Amino acid sequence: MLFTVTVEVMPKASVADPEGATIARSLDTLGFPGIAQVRAGKVYQLSLEAPSEDVARSTAQDMASKLLANPVIESAAITAVARTDTAGIR
Amino acid sequence: MLFTVTVEVMPKASVADPEGATIARSLDTLGFPGIAQVRAGKVYQLSLEAPSEDVARSTAQDMASKLLANPVIESAAITAVARTDTAGIR
């Protein structure tokens, strides 16, 4: 079965995020008031073959800790697991 | 009220994604079989003041179309809206 697992990799709260800070300033300049904070991270949609949703989830968790995220400065979270017929969601 | 809106910005399906292709090859090399496809995008956690969840959502949609995503090659989606007491989720 083919699953698409979405993994979010964000900088940890204690780590400076200059990209997010720049976006926050730009949004303020563009006329959006009330921006408290912006954090910028990466998102990966992994399409993979797995026998069940649980296996797909744990495989993606393993991939995240081995390749996708740097655990010193980033935290990874699986935000969605969906069964798909073809690779890619959109 | 303070809301944290999560916006995912992904390359459109018709657009080449060399970063995702490289990650897919790397995962295969690392010994993860069954990878059909990897797509790599950006995720933004916007902490903003808004009177209601609906307003927070529509403001974030506006921000995405004006600054966060390039509509020619990327699509933006709001994946979560959460009320928070302090800026930042994690």
Backbone of each chain as ProteinMPNN parsed JSONL, in Angstrom:
{"seq_chain_A": "MLFTVTVEVMPKASVADPEGATIARSLDTLGFPGIAQVRAGKVYQLSLEAPSEDVARSTAQDMASKLLANPVIESAAITAVARTDTAGIR", "coords_chain_A": {"N_chain_A": [[0.846, -1.196, 0.0], [0.424, 2.254, -0.708], [1.523, 5.063, 0.997], [1.277, 8.507, 1.939], [3.273, 10.423, 3.826], [3.458, 13.211, 5.881], [6.007, 15.232, 6.988], [7.029, 17.568, 9.299], [9.658, 19.793, 9.817], [10.987, 21.788, 12.165], [12.794, 24.666, 13.402], [14.15, 24.449, 16.695], [12.642, 25.922, 19.643], [14.495, 27.342, 21.101], [16.376, 28.08, 19.296], [17.726, 30.498, 17.117], [15.851, 32.033, 14.493], [16.365, 33.413, 11.764], [15.194, 33.628, 9.207], [12.439, 33.382, 9.681], [12.127, 35.675, 11.288], [12.694, 37.701, 9.466], [10.578, 37.369, 7.655], [8.447, 38.011, 9.353], [8.942, 40.746, 9.792], [8.675, 41.644, 7.13], [5.974, 41.086, 6.603], [4.772, 42.851, 8.379], [5.607, 45.262, 7.225], [4.228, 45.056, 4.83], [1.718, 45.665, 5.637], [0.27, 44.039, 7.358], [-0.978, 43.896, 10.467], [-0.308, 42.946, 13.918], [1.306, 40.673, 13.96], [2.841, 38.306, 15.856], [4.914, 36.431, 15.893], [6.939, 34.625, 13.551], [7.795, 31.43, 12.499], [9.984, 29.606, 10.501], [10.163, 26.644, 8.664], [10.88, 23.355, 7.294], [9.017, 21.204, 5.131], [8.191, 17.867, 4.342], [6.855, 15.671, 1.992], [6.5, 12.408, 2.018], [6.211, 9.752, -0.083], [5.592, 6.467, 0.255], [5.953, 2.882, 0.144], [4.256, 0.673, 2.27], [3.222, -1.861, 4.596], [1.225, -1.19, 6.419], [-0.492, 1.587, 8.032], [0.684, 2.21, 10.484], [3.267, 1.162, 10.207], [4.177, 2.753, 8.102], [4.198, 5.224, 9.378], [6.12, 4.826, 11.44], [8.363, 4.22, 9.936], [8.723, 6.649, 8.588], [9.282, 8.29, 10.761], [11.727, 7.263, 11.522], [13.211, 7.884, 9.206], [13.155, 10.64, 9.423], [14.677, 11.101, 11.735], [17.114, 10.117, 10.922], [17.856, 11.427, 8.55], [16.303, 13.726, 7.731], [16.03, 15.714, 9.709], [18.041, 17.763, 11.862], [18.823, 16.88, 14.953], [20.008, 18.46, 16.902], [19.369, 21.143, 16.511], [16.843, 21.169, 15.432], [13.394, 20.081, 15.42], [11.423, 17.279, 14.576], [8.217, 16.439, 13.309], [5.536, 14.262, 12.653], [2.875, 15.101, 10.743], [0.77, 14.251, 9.219], [-0.662, 11.269, 7.897], [-1.517, 9.654, 5.064], [-3.373, 7.428, 3.038], [-2.625, 6.765, -0.306], [-3.32, 6.598, -3.828], [-1.682, 7.192, -5.937], [1.672, 8.493, -6.275], [2.448, 11.447, -4.462], [0.596, 14.272, -3.287], [-0.441, 16.702, -4.183]], "CA_chain_A": [[0.0, 0.0, 0.0], [1.203, 3.484, -0.809], [1.121, 6.096, 1.952], [1.993, 9.775, 1.899], [3.491, 10.892, 5.196], [3.934, 14.591, 5.921], [6.92, 15.459, 8.11], [7.408, 18.972, 9.498], [10.92, 19.992, 10.532], [11.022, 23.186, 12.601], [13.863, 24.996, 14.338], [13.71, 24.401, 18.088], [12.259, 27.232, 20.17], [15.664, 28.051, 21.638], [17.3, 28.366, 18.195], [17.365, 31.694, 16.356], [15.26, 31.741, 13.186], [16.428, 34.686, 11.045], [14.253, 33.634, 8.077], [11.13, 33.705, 10.254], [12.126, 37.068, 11.754], [12.623, 38.548, 8.268], [9.205, 37.285, 7.143], [7.592, 38.773, 10.27], [9.135, 42.178, 9.482], [8.119, 41.918, 5.799], [4.509, 41.094, 6.713], [4.432, 44.109, 9.026], [5.806, 46.305, 6.214], [3.165, 44.91, 3.831], [0.463, 46.169, 6.188], [-0.429, 43.077, 8.21], [-0.636, 44.172, 11.861], [-0.593, 41.889, 14.888], [2.154, 39.485, 13.829], [3.642, 38.129, 17.062], [6.118, 35.672, 15.574], [6.894, 33.679, 12.433], [8.854, 30.422, 12.492], [10.074, 29.001, 9.172], [10.76, 25.311, 8.668], [10.758, 22.584, 6.071], [8.019, 20.139, 5.161], [8.475, 16.823, 3.365], [5.803, 14.695, 1.734], [7.157, 11.157, 1.664], [5.341, 8.697, -0.61], [6.329, 5.225, 0.451], [5.232, 1.611, 0.236], [4.305, 0.084, 3.608], [2.089, -2.782, 4.763], [0.148, -0.588, 7.211], [-0.285, 2.994, 8.375], [1.625, 2.272, 11.606], [4.624, 0.945, 9.677], [4.531, 3.952, 7.335], [4.488, 6.283, 10.347], [7.385, 4.587, 12.15], [9.432, 4.355, 8.94], [8.948, 8.081, 8.354], [9.93, 8.805, 11.978], [13.11, 6.806, 11.405], [13.825, 8.706, 8.157], [13.306, 12.004, 9.93], [15.783, 11.195, 12.693], [18.382, 9.765, 10.273], [18.25, 12.276, 7.417], [15.581, 14.969, 7.434], [16.168, 16.743, 10.745], [19.23, 17.802, 12.7], [18.209, 16.922, 16.284], [20.627, 19.473, 17.761], [18.718, 22.448, 16.358], [15.514, 21.054, 14.822], [12.531, 19.002, 15.869], [10.611, 16.756, 13.482], [6.919, 15.919, 13.723], [4.701, 13.737, 11.582], [1.614, 15.817, 10.895], [-0.315, 13.584, 8.501], [-0.394, 10.025, 7.181], [-2.69, 9.409, 4.224], [-3.223, 6.402, 2.015], [-2.79, 7.381, -1.613], [-3.274, 5.656, -4.941], [-0.514, 7.536, -6.748], [2.649, 9.282, -5.527], [2.222, 12.891, -4.432], [-0.74, 14.674, -2.895], [-0.879, 17.757, -5.088]], "C_chain_A": [[0.878, 1.24, 0.0], [0.638, 4.513, 0.18], [1.907, 7.374, 1.68], [2.055, 10.32, 3.313], [4.063, 12.302, 5.13], [4.763, 14.797, 7.178], [7.276, 16.943, 8.154], [8.69, 19.037, 10.305], [11.033, 21.479, 10.869], [12.265, 23.436, 13.444], [13.322, 24.949, 15.767], [13.484, 25.818, 18.615], [13.469, 28.037, 20.627], [16.65, 28.475, 20.553], [16.806, 29.594, 17.433], [16.854, 31.308, 14.97], [15.23, 33.044, 12.383], [15.459, 34.758, 9.868], [12.852, 34.015, 8.573], [11.041, 35.16, 10.684], [12.012, 38.029, 10.574], [11.212, 38.552, 7.692], [8.258, 38.086, 8.022], [7.709, 40.273, 9.98], [8.505, 42.531, 8.139], [6.598, 41.987, 5.843], [4.038, 42.389, 7.359], [4.535, 45.257, 8.027], [4.698, 46.264, 5.159], [1.801, 45.338, 4.357], [-0.342, 45.143, 6.965], [-0.056, 43.366, 9.668], [-0.815, 42.91, 12.711], [0.184, 40.615, 14.704], [3.015, 39.379, 15.086], [4.958, 37.437, 16.745], [5.881, 34.843, 14.317], [8.07, 32.722, 12.602], [8.817, 29.745, 11.127], [10.762, 27.652, 9.267], [10.588, 24.646, 7.325], [9.645, 21.545, 6.238], [8.332, 19.156, 4.029], [7.249, 15.935, 3.226], [6.469, 13.449, 1.187], [6.111, 10.173, 1.17], [6.103, 7.392, -0.536], [5.396, 4.03, 0.545], [5.363, 1.069, 1.657], [3.097, -0.821, 3.77], [0.939, -2.194, 5.576], [0.504, 0.855, 7.54], [0.736, 3.13, 9.499], [3.065, 2.102, 11.142], [5.077, 2.168, 8.899], [4.951, 5.077, 8.276], [5.85, 6.063, 11.008], [8.566, 4.651, 11.193], [9.758, 5.83, 8.709], [9.645, 8.724, 9.551], [11.423, 8.477, 11.949], [13.861, 7.639, 10.354], [14.101, 10.116, 8.659], [14.517, 12.101, 10.845], [17.114, 10.878, 12.024], [18.811, 10.759, 9.202], [17.608, 13.66, 7.413], [15.828, 16.075, 8.438], [17.509, 16.632, 11.448], [18.756, 17.947, 14.146], [18.834, 17.938, 17.243], [19.83, 20.778, 17.706], [17.287, 22.353, 15.829], [14.699, 19.948, 15.498], [11.641, 18.586, 14.708], [9.303, 16.22, 14.04], [6.179, 15.408, 12.5], [3.31, 14.337, 11.75], [0.466, 15.155, 10.155], [0.188, 12.288, 7.89], [-1.651, 9.725, 6.384], [-2.389, 8.296, 3.246], [-3.501, 7.037, 0.664], [-2.716, 6.316, -2.684], [-2.069, 5.916, -5.827], [0.389, 8.421, -5.917], [2.296, 10.766, -5.595], [0.792, 13.233, -4.096], [-1.27, 15.731, -3.847], [0.259, 18.173, -5.969]], "O_chain_A": [[1.937, 1.271, 0.627], [-0.561, 4.792, 0.193], [3.058, 7.327, 1.246], [1.033, 10.639, 3.92], [5.032, 12.558, 4.415], [4.291, 14.569, 8.291], [7.762, 17.504, 7.172], [8.798, 18.408, 11.358], [11.157, 22.321, 9.979], [12.744, 22.53, 14.127], [12.188, 25.353, 16.024], [14.053, 26.784, 18.106], [13.471, 29.266, 20.55], [17.641, 29.147, 20.839], [15.616, 29.717, 17.141], [17.361, 30.373, 14.351], [14.195, 33.708, 12.321], [14.951, 35.835, 9.558], [12.171, 34.85, 7.976], [10.017, 35.812, 10.478], [11.324, 39.046, 10.659], [10.702, 39.597, 7.288], [7.366, 38.765, 7.515], [6.704, 40.982, 9.929], [7.876, 43.581, 8.004], [5.996, 42.845, 5.197], [3.03, 42.963, 6.947], [3.662, 46.125, 7.981], [4.278, 47.305, 4.654], [0.83, 45.371, 3.602], [-1.529, 45.356, 7.21], [1.079, 43.104, 10.067], [-1.407, 41.929, 12.261], [-0.211, 39.571, 15.223], [3.829, 40.263, 15.354], [6.003, 37.818, 17.272], [4.759, 34.411, 14.051], [9.202, 33.151, 12.823], [7.751, 29.355, 10.65], [11.823, 27.531, 9.879], [10.203, 25.28, 6.343], [9.375, 21.075, 7.343], [8.687, 19.551, 2.919], [6.673, 15.499, 4.223], [6.941, 13.424, 0.05], [5.214, 9.795, 1.924], [7.137, 7.228, -1.183], [4.24, 4.134, 0.955], [6.47, 1.012, 2.194], [2.057, -0.585, 3.154], [-0.201, -2.641, 5.445], [1.64, 1.291, 7.355], [1.558, 4.046, 9.486], [3.968, 2.796, 11.61], [6.23, 2.585, 9.016], [5.922, 5.79, 8.02], [6.643, 6.997, 11.126], [9.652, 5.082, 11.579], [10.926, 6.212, 8.643], [10.496, 9.598, 9.383], [12.264, 9.304, 12.302], [15.0, 8.049, 10.578], [15.139, 10.707, 8.362], [15.294, 13.052, 10.759], [18.155, 11.323, 12.507], [20.007, 10.923, 8.962], [18.275, 14.655, 7.129], [15.839, 17.251, 8.074], [18.047, 15.537, 11.609], [18.327, 19.033, 14.537], [18.252, 18.243, 18.285], [19.639, 21.439, 18.727], [16.585, 23.364, 15.784], [15.252, 19.009, 16.07], [11.163, 19.428, 13.948], [9.278, 15.619, 15.114], [6.191, 16.04, 11.444], [2.647, 14.117, 12.763], [-0.696, 15.458, 10.425], [1.324, 12.213, 7.421], [-2.729, 9.558, 6.956], [-1.294, 8.221, 2.69], [-4.485, 7.758, 0.497], [-2.123, 5.257, -2.48], [-1.498, 4.988, -6.4], [-0.065, 9.038, -4.954], [1.898, 11.276, -6.642], [-0.133, 12.568, -4.561], [-2.424, 15.664, -4.272], [0.098, 19.057, -6.81]]}, "seq_chain_B": "MLFTVTVEVMPKASVADPEGATIARSLDTLGFPGIAQVRAGKVYQLSLEAPSEDVARSTAQDMASKLLANPVIESAAITAVARTDTAGIR", "coords_chain_B": {"N_chain_B": [[-7.056, 37.78, 20.595], [-4.629, 35.214, 20.425], [-3.457, 33.397, 17.702], [-2.007, 30.48, 16.224], [-1.121, 29.823, 13.061], [-0.578, 27.341, 10.694], [1.111, 27.173, 7.707], [1.571, 25.493, 4.752], [3.81, 25.37, 2.086], [4.174, 24.117, -0.987], [5.99, 22.819, -3.846], [4.36, 22.91, -7.017], [2.734, 20.079, -8.587], [3.507, 19.807, -11.214], [5.964, 20.962, -11.321], [9.483, 20.657, -11.293], [11.29, 19.102, -8.633], [14.12, 19.196, -7.377], [15.37, 19.017, -4.849], [13.68, 17.327, -3.366], [13.963, 15.009, -4.959], [16.659, 14.408, -4.576], [16.665, 13.817, -1.837], [15.042, 11.548, -1.871], [16.705, 9.75, -3.279], [18.841, 9.663, -1.438], [17.628, 8.512, 0.819], [17.069, 5.993, -0.17], [19.683, 5.085, -0.551], [20.471, 5.025, 2.109], [19.22, 2.785, 2.961], [16.457, 2.566, 3.104], [13.84, 1.028, 1.715], [11.324, 1.163, -0.932], [10.594, 3.829, -1.364], [8.573, 5.976, -3.053], [8.293, 8.625, -3.886], [9.554, 11.868, -2.996], [8.596, 15.013, -1.883], [9.696, 18.279, -1.355], [9.088, 21.053, 0.677], [8.187, 24.28, 2.124], [7.392, 25.264, 5.476], [5.419, 27.374, 7.482], [4.949, 28.769, 10.651], [2.715, 30.92, 11.752], [2.267, 33.257, 14.18], [-0.299, 35.147, 15.248], [-2.329, 38.003, 16.095], [-5.819, 37.942, 16.27], [-9.365, 38.49, 15.966], [-10.981, 36.233, 15.753], [-11.024, 32.691, 14.903], [-11.677, 32.303, 12.226], [-10.999, 34.761, 11.068], [-8.256, 34.77, 11.55], [-7.501, 32.626, 9.935], [-8.219, 33.561, 7.33], [-6.644, 35.817, 7.164], [-4.098, 34.667, 7.217], [-4.209, 33.226, 4.839], [-4.254, 35.306, 3.037], [-1.731, 36.427, 3.577], [-0.155, 34.319, 2.69], [-0.668, 34.3, -0.071], [0.302, 36.779, -0.756], [2.978, 36.96, 0.099], [4.261, 34.544, 1.028], [4.129, 32.385, -0.767], [4.947, 31.568, -4.158], [2.773, 31.844, -6.639], [3.051, 30.894, -9.231], [4.697, 28.654, -9.286], [4.282, 27.352, -6.91], [2.07, 25.958, -4.41], [-0.017, 26.983, -1.76], [-1.172, 25.941, 1.417], [-3.308, 26.019, 4.202], [-2.763, 24.256, 7.032], [-3.261, 23.959, 9.708], [-4.933, 25.6, 12.399], [-4.519, 27.021, 15.433], [-5.436, 28.015, 18.704], [-3.382, 29.888, 20.792], [-1.565, 30.55, 23.823], [0.906, 31.706, 24.134], [3.426, 32.957, 21.867], [4.437, 30.781, 19.246], [4.635, 27.251, 18.807], [6.27, 25.047, 19.408]], "CA_chain_B": [[-6.666, 36.385, 20.823], [-3.443, 34.826, 19.655], [-3.596, 32.133, 16.987], [-0.859, 30.016, 15.446], [-1.595, 29.242, 11.81], [0.475, 26.626, 9.979], [0.952, 27.277, 6.255], [2.498, 24.651, 3.979], [4.043, 25.821, 0.714], [4.787, 22.995, -1.723], [6.08, 22.99, -5.297], [3.233, 22.278, -7.725], [3.061, 18.735, -9.079], [4.134, 19.884, -12.541], [7.252, 21.641, -11.201], [10.559, 19.772, -10.852], [11.671, 19.305, -7.236], [15.411, 18.51, -7.253], [15.67, 18.722, -3.441], [12.95, 16.109, -3.029], [14.544, 13.876, -5.687], [17.919, 14.086, -3.902], [16.324, 13.158, -0.562], [14.558, 10.203, -2.197], [17.889, 8.93, -3.573], [19.611, 9.484, -0.201], [16.916, 7.559, 1.68], [17.303, 4.686, -0.774], [21.073, 4.733, -0.232], [20.539, 4.749, 3.551], [18.642, 1.479, 3.233], [14.997, 2.59, 3.201], [13.27, 0.661, 0.417], [9.916, 1.492, -1.152], [10.308, 5.261, -1.49], [8.052, 6.266, -4.382], [8.547, 10.021, -4.216], [9.65, 12.837, -1.902], [8.447, 16.413, -2.282], [10.199, 19.141, -0.283], [8.498, 22.394, 0.67], [8.425, 25.106, 3.299], [6.261, 25.395, 6.377], [5.513, 28.584, 8.301], [4.031, 28.897, 11.768], [2.453, 32.341, 11.938], [1.555, 33.614, 15.407], [-0.883, 36.46, 14.969], [-3.505, 38.451, 16.84], [-7.021, 38.036, 15.451], [-10.554, 38.396, 16.82], [-11.588, 34.9, 15.694], [-10.261, 31.721, 14.123], [-11.93, 32.532, 10.8], [-10.21, 35.917, 10.638], [-6.857, 34.327, 11.542], [-7.326, 31.782, 8.757], [-8.273, 34.329, 6.086], [-5.458, 36.678, 7.147], [-2.947, 33.838, 6.848], [-4.356, 32.926, 3.414], [-3.847, 36.54, 2.365], [-0.271, 36.508, 3.713], [0.455, 33.289, 1.85], [-0.728, 34.658, -1.48], [1.058, 38.016, -1.01], [4.406, 36.916, 0.431], [4.911, 33.271, 1.369], [4.18, 31.434, -1.884], [4.971, 32.05, -5.536], [1.672, 31.058, -7.214], [3.408, 30.315, -10.529], [5.328, 27.342, -9.126], [3.998, 26.763, -5.595], [0.72, 26.076, -3.873], [-0.009, 27.163, -0.306], [-2.341, 25.383, 2.092], [-3.337, 26.168, 5.658], [-2.965, 22.896, 7.529], [-3.701, 23.969, 11.104], [-5.142, 26.87, 13.096], [-4.659, 26.692, 16.853], [-5.366, 29.149, 19.619], [-2.24, 29.709, 21.684], [-1.418, 31.566, 24.859], [2.159, 32.415, 23.861], [3.869, 32.786, 20.483], [5.225, 29.579, 18.958], [4.043, 26.006, 19.274], [7.311, 24.246, 20.048]], "C_chain_B": [[-5.497, 36.038, 19.908], [-3.677, 33.453, 19.021], [-2.27, 31.77, 16.334], [-1.389, 29.262, 14.235], [-0.411, 28.593, 11.096], [0.176, 26.651, 8.489], [2.015, 26.407, 5.586], [2.595, 25.185, 2.558], [4.817, 24.73, -0.009], [4.956, 23.374, -3.188], [4.885, 22.299, -5.962], [3.687, 20.967, -8.353], [3.802, 18.78, -10.414], [5.529, 20.498, -12.504], [8.291, 20.65, -10.683], [10.962, 20.121, -9.416], [12.993, 18.574, -6.989], [15.772, 18.173, -5.811], [14.973, 17.433, -3.011], [13.549, 14.879, -3.691], [15.852, 13.44, -5.029], [17.663, 13.358, -2.597], [15.853, 11.734, -0.82], [15.73, 9.266, -2.486], [18.681, 8.643, -2.301], [18.953, 8.46, 0.713], [17.109, 6.144, 1.152], [18.709, 4.192, -0.435], [21.225, 4.358, 1.239], [19.879, 3.419, 3.921], [17.146, 1.486, 3.484], [14.424, 2.209, 1.846], [11.847, 1.23, 0.279], [9.58, 2.957, -1.167], [9.819, 5.531, -2.904], [8.405, 7.682, -4.803], [8.721, 10.826, -2.939], [9.464, 14.223, -2.499], [8.872, 17.264, -1.097], [9.602, 20.536, -0.414], [8.857, 23.146, 1.933], [7.181, 25.1, 4.169], [6.489, 26.617, 7.264], [4.491, 28.501, 9.424], [3.895, 30.375, 12.078], [1.686, 32.542, 13.234], [1.02, 35.027, 15.229], [-2.105, 36.713, 15.842], [-4.688, 38.536, 15.888], [-8.231, 37.879, 16.355], [-11.199, 37.014, 16.803], [-10.722, 33.996, 14.828], [-10.447, 31.949, 12.623], [-11.101, 33.684, 10.262], [-8.738, 35.539, 10.557], [-6.567, 33.52, 10.29], [-7.284, 32.615, 7.476], [-7.087, 35.293, 6.002], [-4.234, 35.888, 6.699], [-2.996, 33.476, 5.364], [-3.881, 34.113, 2.572], [-2.329, 36.696, 2.401], [0.416, 35.522, 2.776], [0.466, 33.722, 0.392], [0.097, 35.912, -1.771], [2.55, 37.861, -0.798], [4.994, 35.502, 0.466], [5.079, 32.34, 0.172], [4.259, 32.168, -3.213], [3.943, 31.236, -6.311], [1.986, 30.44, -8.566], [3.911, 28.88, -10.348], [4.966, 26.645, -7.82], [2.516, 26.865, -5.259], [0.809, 26.137, -2.35], [-1.286, 26.584, 0.274], [-2.211, 25.632, 3.585], [-3.679, 24.812, 6.246], [-3.418, 22.875, 8.978], [-3.891, 25.398, 11.58], [-5.38, 26.519, 14.554], [-4.591, 27.958, 17.682], [-4.229, 28.892, 20.598], [-2.199, 30.826, 22.698], [-0.142, 32.375, 24.663], [2.585, 32.107, 22.437], [4.678, 31.51, 20.341], [4.594, 28.351, 19.551], [5.085, 25.17, 19.991], [8.646, 24.911, 19.832]], "O_chain_B": [[-5.403, 36.511, 18.775], [-4.041, 32.489, 19.694], [-1.502, 32.647, 15.94], [-2.017, 28.211, 14.36], [0.633, 29.22, 10.917], [-0.886, 26.204, 8.056], [3.21, 26.572, 5.829], [1.579, 25.423, 1.905], [5.972, 24.453, 0.316], [4.17, 24.154, -3.724], [4.452, 21.234, -5.522], [4.873, 20.77, -8.617], [4.618, 17.908, -10.712], [6.208, 20.555, -13.529], [8.021, 19.893, -9.751], [10.974, 21.291, -9.033], [12.998, 17.464, -6.456], [16.414, 17.152, -5.564], [15.576, 16.564, -2.381], [13.638, 13.821, -3.069], [16.13, 12.244, -4.931], [18.355, 12.392, -2.275], [16.215, 10.815, -0.085], [15.758, 8.132, -2.008], [19.143, 7.521, -2.096], [19.638, 7.633, 1.316], [17.292, 5.205, 1.927], [18.9, 3.03, -0.078], [22.014, 3.476, 1.578], [19.969, 2.978, 5.067], [16.609, 0.518, 4.021], [14.515, 2.998, 0.906], [11.256, 1.709, 1.247], [8.416, 3.324, -1.004], [10.569, 5.337, -3.861], [8.777, 7.913, -5.954], [8.113, 10.512, -1.915], [10.096, 14.568, -3.498], [8.461, 17.008, 0.035], [9.613, 21.124, -1.495], [9.711, 22.72, 2.712], [6.063, 24.952, 3.677], [7.6, 26.863, 7.734], [3.319, 28.203, 9.192], [4.817, 31.008, 12.592], [0.567, 32.048, 13.372], [1.783, 35.981, 15.08], [-2.806, 35.793, 16.264], [-4.581, 39.133, 14.817], [-8.152, 37.218, 17.39], [-11.9, 36.656, 17.75], [-9.821, 34.45, 14.123], [-9.504, 31.81, 11.844], [-10.565, 33.615, 9.156], [-8.043, 35.931, 9.62], [-5.527, 33.695, 9.655], [-6.416, 32.406, 6.63], [-6.579, 35.562, 4.913], [-3.43, 36.372, 5.902], [-1.96, 33.421, 4.702], [-3.211, 33.954, 1.552], [-1.71, 37.048, 1.397], [1.428, 35.838, 2.151], [1.464, 33.547, -0.307], [0.549, 36.101, -2.901], [3.331, 38.558, -1.446], [6.106, 35.285, -0.016], [6.053, 31.591, 0.097], [3.705, 33.256, -3.369], [4.187, 30.069, -6.619], [1.264, 29.549, -9.014], [3.595, 27.999, -11.148], [5.301, 25.476, -7.632], [1.806, 27.739, -5.757], [1.607, 25.432, -1.733], [-2.359, 26.721, -0.312], [-1.134, 25.475, 4.16], [-4.757, 24.275, 5.993], [-3.92, 21.85, 9.438], [-3.126, 26.294, 11.224], [-6.329, 25.806, 14.88], [-3.796, 28.857, 17.407], [-4.125, 27.805, 21.167], [-2.73, 31.912, 22.469], [-0.093, 33.564, 24.974], [2.156, 31.107, 21.861], [5.501, 31.187, 21.197], [4.075, 28.388, 20.667], [4.818, 24.638, 21.068], [9.669, 24.403, 20.29]]}, "name": "protein", "num_of_chains": 2, "seq": "MLFTVTVEVMPKASVADPEGATIARSLDTLGFPGIAQVRAGKVYQLSLEAPSEDVARSTAQDMASKLLANPVIESAAITAVARTDTAGIRMLFTVTVEVMPKASVADPEGATIARSLDTLGFPGIAQVRAGKVYQLSLEAPSEDVARSTAQDMASKLLANPVIESAAITAVARTDTAGIR"}
